[in-house]
Amino acid sequence: MSATIMVVDDRVGIRKLLDEVLQSAGYHVITAASGNEALNLVRKEKIDLVLLDMKMSGMDGLETLTHIKEEAPQIIVLIMTAYEELEILQEAARRGAAARISKPFDIDELKELVAQKLRAASA
């Protein structure tokens, strides 16, 4: 059975791109446009990994990360950011983020990182 990945980003273009890329790699993909929508999905679905944007309107990525880890600590969360703000990256790691993906991202690197994190979690 393929892993379920949730893409959380307030930009529709990013959600569509990652949905297509990850589905073509064999994953089941669900998307959320906000932190609140993501939390509702975490409560309803079995999600293995989350790709989470840090800069979103409303509930930002750090707050969303905190709530996801409270609801389902086993979910692997990879943060996506275009910013190299060391304090935010360190705080995200402290709150349970497994890795960071820099925007704009390299699709092949992103797919490899996702596969690597899922393999490590199932080992």
Secondary structure per residue as TSV (DSSP state, phi and psi in degrees):
chain	resnum	aa	ss	phi	psi
A	1	M	-	360.0	138.9
A	2	S	-	-81.6	154.1
A	3	A	-	-71.8	152.2
A	4	T	E	-101.8	125.8
A	5	I	E	-117.7	133.4
A	6	M	E	-108.5	130.1
A	7	V	E	-102.7	121.4
A	8	V	E	-117.7	109.8
A	9	D	-	-156.3	139.4
A	10	D	S	-80.9	-2.6
A	11	R	-	-101.4	119.0
A	12	V	H	-60.8	-36.1
A	13	G	H	-62.0	-40.7
A	14	I	H	-65.4	-44.6
A	15	R	H	-60.4	-45.2
A	16	K	H	-64.1	-45.4
A	17	L	H	-59.0	-51.4
A	18	L	H	-67.8	-34.2
A	19	D	H	-59.0	-49.2
A	20	E	H	-64.7	-46.4
A	21	V	H	-62.2	-46.1
A	22	L	H	-74.8	-34.8
A	23	Q	H	-65.0	-39.9
A	24	S	H	-66.6	-21.9
A	25	A	T	-86.6	0.4
A	26	G	T	99.5	8.8
A	27	Y	-	-94.0	154.6
A	28	H	E	-86.6	126.8
A	29	V	E	-121.4	133.9
A	30	I	E	-124.7	153.5
A	31	T	E	-127.4	155.3
A	32	A	E	-139.5	140.3
A	33	A	S	-93.3	-6.4
A	34	S	S	-153.2	166.0
A	35	G	H	-61.5	-41.7
A	36	N	H	-62.8	-43.4
A	37	E	H	-62.6	-40.8
A	38	A	H	-60.5	-44.4
A	39	L	H	-64.5	-38.7
A	40	N	H	-60.8	-41.3
A	41	L	H	-68.5	-38.5
A	42	V	H	-59.7	-35.5
A	43	R	H	-73.8	-23.4
A	44	K	H	-103.4	-30.5
A	45	E	S	-112.5	158.4
A	46	K	-	-92.2	107.4
A	47	I	-	-111.3	133.5
A	48	D	S	-93.3	-36.7
A	49	L	E	-148.0	143.4
A	50	V	E	-122.0	132.1
A	51	L	E	-100.8	112.7
A	52	L	E	-119.6	121.0
A	53	D	E	-73.0	139.6
A	54	M	S	-83.0	-34.2
A	55	K	-	-104.2	94.5
A	56	M	-	-129.7	151.3
A	57	S	S	-73.1	158.1
A	58	G	S	75.4	-128.0
A	59	M	S	-73.9	118.6
A	60	D	-	-77.1	177.7
A	61	G	H	-62.9	-40.5
A	62	L	H	-62.8	-44.1
A	63	E	H	-66.1	-41.9
A	64	T	H	-62.4	-44.5
A	65	L	H	-55.8	-46.9
A	66	T	H	-58.6	-47.1
A	67	H	H	-67.9	-38.6
A	68	I	H	-60.8	-46.1
A	69	K	H	-66.8	-30.9
A	70	E	H	-67.8	-42.0
A	71	E	H	-73.2	-42.3
A	72	A	-	-148.7	81.8
A	73	P	T	-61.1	-19.5
A	74	Q	T	-77.7	-14.4
A	75	I	S	-69.5	132.5
A	76	I	E	-81.1	127.1
A	77	V	E	-117.6	122.9
A	78	L	E	-109.9	125.6
A	79	I	E	-91.0	144.5
A	80	M	E	-116.3	128.2
A	81	T	E	-151.6	147.6
A	82	A	S	-95.4	-2.5
A	83	Y	-	-110.9	144.0
A	84	E	-	-103.3	49.4
A	85	E	-	-82.6	103.5
A	86	L	H	-56.9	-41.5
A	87	E	H	-62.6	-42.5
A	88	I	H	-67.8	-42.0
A	89	L	H	-63.6	-41.3
A	90	Q	H	-66.1	-40.5
A	91	E	H	-65.6	-40.2
A	92	A	H	-61.8	-41.9
A	93	A	H	-63.8	-41.5
A	94	R	H	-62.6	-34.1
A	95	R	T	-83.9	-0.4
A	96	G	T	114.9	6.4
A	97	A	-	-66.6	135.8
A	98	A	-	-84.4	-26.2
A	99	A	E	-170.0	170.4
A	100	R	E	-121.6	141.0
A	101	I	E	-118.3	124.3
A	102	S	E	-82.8	137.1
A	103	K	S	-96.1	142.8
A	104	P	S	-70.4	143.3
A	105	F	-	-99.9	156.6
A	106	D	-	-87.8	119.8
A	107	I	H	-57.9	-43.0
A	108	D	H	-65.4	-41.1
A	109	E	H	-63.7	-41.1
A	110	L	H	-62.2	-47.4
A	111	K	H	-61.9	-39.9
A	112	E	H	-66.2	-42.5
A	113	L	H	-63.3	-43.3
A	114	V	H	-59.7	-49.2
A	115	A	H	-61.0	-42.4
A	116	Q	H	-62.6	-46.4
A	117	K	H	-66.0	-38.6
A	118	L	H	-68.2	-40.4
A	119	R	H	-61.9	-44.8
A	120	A	H	-62.6	-38.3
A	121	A	H	-70.5	-28.7
A	122	S	H	-93.0	-4.4
A	123	A	-	-76.1	360.0
